[in-house]
Every structure is written in structure tokens, then in C-alpha cells.
Amino acid sequence: MEPIITFSTAKLAVEKIGRGPIRRGFGAKFYHPRTQNLLWDGRTGRCNVNSLYPAHTQVALQRYLREKYYVVVSVYSPSKGYYIGTSISFNRELGYFRTSSVAFTSWEEALESTLVLTLNLLP
């Protein structure tokens, strides 16, 4: 099972890129805005789905940033035991940028950190 983004990343993603088309592809999991609990299989109870934060996988958000904004987010391991994430923008409207995260001991942590860095650079 692919790792799901954290609540704070999901909230940031909604603020920066909205709920729009990304929600349709990943509609099975949501974060509740007050409790920050993960709701599975669309069981939202009495909550309005538009008030919830879509909980996508890290890879799905990475793919969306690449396809919609032309920002490539990747993770590599320069040495055994740690991982570094980078993002490079090829989008003329956003401006060209390159970011790099600090070293992490897991691939998932490096990707999450780099996704947050990248989302913060979006208008």
C-alpha cells in the first residue's frame, strides 16, 4: 500500500491547488478538518465532502504536480542509508526553481518533505 500524505500536507494541497480535479481520482480517503482523523471508503458520516481534505497518496500528488504544473519531484539516495528529495520547475508561469530537502532516513519522509516544499512555492 502506498503511503498517504499527512493531514498538514493535505490541508496545504487544498489551499494551494484546490480540491478540483484531483479529488475525483482519489475520492476514497479523506481527512476530517477538526479531528484530523482519516475517513476510509468515503464513509464521511454527516460531514459534507467539500469540507474534508482529500487524502491522496504521495505518488499521486507527485504525479499531479508533474502533469498539471510541470514540476518534477523526485527522491534519490546519494549514499546508502539516507534519501534526499528535489523538485525542479519547468513551468514558465511559475518561474523556474529547484529545491532540495535535507537528508532523511526513509524514502517516504524525503518525498513528503519535498512535496511540502514544492506546494509552498506554488502561488
HELIX and SHEET records of a PDB file:
HELIX    1   1 PHE A    7  ILE A   17  1                                  11    
HELIX    2   2 GLY A   20  GLY A   25  1                                   6    
HELIX    3   3 VAL A   49  SER A   51  5                                   3    
HELIX    4   4 GLN A   58  TYR A   69  1                                  12    
HELIX    5   5 TRP A  107  LEU A  121  1                                  15    
SHEET    1   A 3 LEU A  38  LEU A  39  0                                        
SHEET    2   A 3 PHE A  30  TYR A  31 -1                                        
SHEET    3   A 3 TYR A  53  PRO A  54 -1                                        
SHEET    1   B 3 VAL A  71  SER A  79  0                                        
SHEET    2   B 3 TYR A  82  SER A  89 -1                                        
SHEET    3   B 3 ARG A  98  SER A 100 -1                                        
END                                                                             
